[in-house]
């Protein structure tokens, strides 16, 4: 049986990606087999190859989709006027976007080591594109005197690391609301860039 009765590619494909995301986030890419992914979806292992060439392609496609979606969402985000507004928009956007996708974020950072060199380069280029958006904001703020920075690239990496770290500890039922976290982090980021 290659496909469950009544299953459709527009349903099964997303189910495979969802199952892979859950399993990779819980056990790690190297520990998960295509057979496990198939079992979680409820299809035979051979049926997965109707949707992906292999496990590496599945991981790469998931990571590339995550980065493409992130870049598109940031591109559509309202950035306000000037570097201060743009930095606040970036801070709040990054937290909000990443908190909604903790498994994808975990995989995007922890599984880079499991990509082939060619696939790694594609993802790395997409990551650099996103980082450059923040670097450009910081450079504009430095140029107009809004921010005091010794090194905009280093500051961008530090800010992204700080913001992404929220996904490791945040809980929906925790002490702080997401809005409160955004406000606290915005205050920390503002101080970190000497604003």
PyMOL commands that set and color helices and strands:
alter all, ss='L'
color gray80, all
select helices_A, chain A and resi 9-27+29-31+34-41+45-50+55-76+82-99+102-110+112-114+117-143+152-164+166-169+178-192
alter helices_A, ss='H'
color red, helices_A
deselect
rebuild
show_as cartoon
